[in-house]
Amino acid sequence: RLMMEVVDAGARPRGIVRVRPIGTSLPSLFDGVVNELDRRGVDVRVDPDRGRIFGSARTISRSTKVPTWYVTETGSQVRALLARDPGARVIADTSPLDAADERELDRIQADVSRKLGATGHSDRRQYLDSSFVGFHVTGIPGITPLEILRLAQLNGRLERNGRCRCAIVAVPAAAATAAAGT
């Protein structure tokens, strides 16, 4: 509901928009965004593998150049989505954390993500939003016990709260096509 209030306030797309989920999540937010855009008269499309859910008339080829909205329930994904293209922008986001904790979590996740990439452990980035992050990144060079502890604490607060650090990031047509493999 919070995400769609922002969309209704001025972010509603014109023309075709592809909506893609990204990150580990339940399908609820992604499905809700697709369905609510459709209810609002937006020509919303999904990738062909989602046709079984939304109907083949709602699919669009991955190679078709249209603006794409990435829907994520994992806040650590937002920074990478914004880095894909200078025209990428956050359409809507939500977090139960206060602004200072949100900035701290974003900073630590970005730092640990960079260290994971630099040490050949990019596959472990999927755990950056989990309170169990320590089980997956402890012992990796450069990642400190304090970073791991703080990530686990902040992620644990999110998990106990029952709300996500969710976002919708809009990527222009050319960049969205280039990123189609994600």
C-alpha positions in Angstrom: 0.0 0.0 0.0 2.8 2.4 0.9 4.6 1.8 -2.3 1.5 2.3 -4.5 0.7 5.6 -2.7 4.0 7.0 -4.0 3.3 5.7 -7.5 -0.2 7.3 -7.4 1.3 10.6 -6.2 3.3 11.0 -9.4 5.5 8.1 -10.4 2.9 6.3 -12.5 4.5 5.3 -15.8 3.3 6.3 -19.2 3.3 3.7 -22.0 4.7 0.2 -21.4 6.6 -0.6 -18.3 8.2 -4.0 -17.5 8.3 -5.0 -13.9 10.9 -7.4 -12.6 11.6 -8.9 -9.2 15.2 -8.8 -8.0 16.8 -10.3 -4.9 15.5 -13.0 -2.6 12.0 -12.2 -1.7 8.5 -13.5 -1.4 6.5 -12.8 -4.5 3.9 -10.7 -2.7 5.4 -7.2 -3.3 6.3 -7.9 -6.9 2.9 -9.5 -7.6 1.2 -6.6 -5.9 3.0 -4.0 -7.9 2.1 -5.7 -11.2 -1.5 -6.2 -10.3 -2.0 -2.7 -8.9 -0.4 -1.0 -11.9 -2.7 -3.1 -14.1 -5.7 -2.0 -12.0 -4.6 1.6 -12.6 -4.6 1.2 -16.3 -0.9 1.0 -16.8 0.4 -1.3 -19.7 2.5 -3.4 -17.3 4.5 -6.3 -18.7 6.6 -9.1 -17.2 9.3 -11.4 -18.5 8.1 -14.5 -20.4 8.9 -16.8 -17.5 6.2 -15.0 -15.5 3.5 -15.5 -18.1 2.2 -18.6 -16.3 1.3 -16.3 -13.4 0.1 -13.1 -15.2 -1.0 -14.5 -18.6 0.9 -14.5 -21.9 -0.7 -11.2 -22.9 1.2 -9.5 -20.1 4.7 -10.8 -21.2 7.3 -9.0 -23.2 10.6 -10.3 -24.6 13.7 -9.7 -22.5 15.3 -8.0 -25.4 12.5 -5.4 -26.0 13.7 -2.0 -24.9 11.2 -0.6 -22.5 11.6 1.2 -19.1 11.9 -1.4 -16.3 10.9 -1.2 -12.7 12.8 -3.5 -10.4 11.0 -4.5 -7.3 13.0 -5.7 -4.4 12.4 -6.7 -0.8 16.1 -6.7 0.0 17.5 -3.3 0.6 21.0 -4.3 -0.2 20.0 -4.5 -3.9 19.1 -0.8 -4.3 22.6 0.5 -4.5 23.5 -1.9 -7.3 20.3 -1.1 -9.2 21.0 2.6 -9.1 24.6 2.0 -10.3 23.4 0.3 -13.5 22.5 3.6 -15.2 22.8 7.3 -14.4 19.1 7.6 -15.2 18.1 5.0 -12.7 16.0 6.3 -9.8 14.2 5.1 -6.8 10.4 5.3 -7.4 9.4 4.3 -3.9 11.0 2.7 -0.9 10.2 1.8 2.7 12.1 0.8 5.7 11.1 0.3 9.4 14.5 1.6 10.5 15.1 5.2 11.4 17.2 7.3 9.0 20.4 6.9 11.0 20.2 3.1 11.2 19.1 2.9 7.5 22.2 4.9 6.5 24.4 2.7 8.7 23.0 -0.5 7.3 23.3 0.7 3.7 27.0 1.8 4.3 27.9 -1.5 6.0 26.2 -3.6 3.4 28.0 -1.7 0.6 31.3 -2.1 2.3 30.9 -5.8 2.9 29.6 -6.3 -0.6 32.7 -4.6 -2.0 34.9 -6.8 0.1 33.0 -10.0 -0.9 33.6 -9.1 -4.6 37.2 -8.2 -4.1 37.9 -11.6 -2.4 36.0 -13.7 -4.9 33.0 -14.3 -2.7 30.3 -12.4 -4.7 27.9 -15.3 -4.3 27.6 -14.6 -0.6 26.1 -11.1 -1.2 22.7 -12.9 -1.1 23.1 -13.0 2.7 23.6 -9.3 3.3 20.0 -8.9 4.4 19.9 -11.8 6.8 20.5 -11.9 10.5 22.5 -15.1 9.8 25.0 -13.1 7.7 27.8 -14.1 10.1 27.5 -17.8 9.2 28.3 -16.9 5.6 30.9 -14.2 5.8 32.9 -14.9 8.9 36.6 -15.5 8.1 36.6 -13.6 4.8 39.6 -11.3 4.6 38.8 -7.6 5.4 35.3 -8.2 6.9 35.5 -7.3 10.6 33.6 -9.0 13.4 32.1 -5.6 14.3 30.7 -5.2 10.7 29.2 -8.7 10.9 27.7 -8.1 14.4 26.2 -4.8 13.3 24.8 -6.3 10.1 23.2 -9.2 12.1 21.8 -6.8 14.7 20.2 -4.4 12.1 18.9 -7.3 9.9 17.5 -9.0 13.0 15.6 -5.8 13.9 14.1 -5.9 10.4 13.2 -9.5 10.6 11.5 -9.1 14.0 9.6 -6.1 12.8 8.0 -8.0 9.9 8.5 -5.3 7.4 11.0 -5.1 4.6 13.5 -2.6 3.3 11.6 -2.6 0.0 12.1 -0.5 -3.1 11.0 0.1 -6.7 13.9 1.3 -8.9 13.1 2.5 -12.4 15.8 1.9 -15.0 15.5 3.6 -18.5 14.9 1.4 -21.5 18.4 1.0 -22.8 19.9 0.1 -19.4 17.0 -2.2 -18.5 17.7 -4.3 -21.7 21.4 -4.5 -20.9 20.6 -5.8 -17.5 18.0 -8.4 -18.7 20.2 -11.3 -17.6 19.8 -10.5 -13.9 
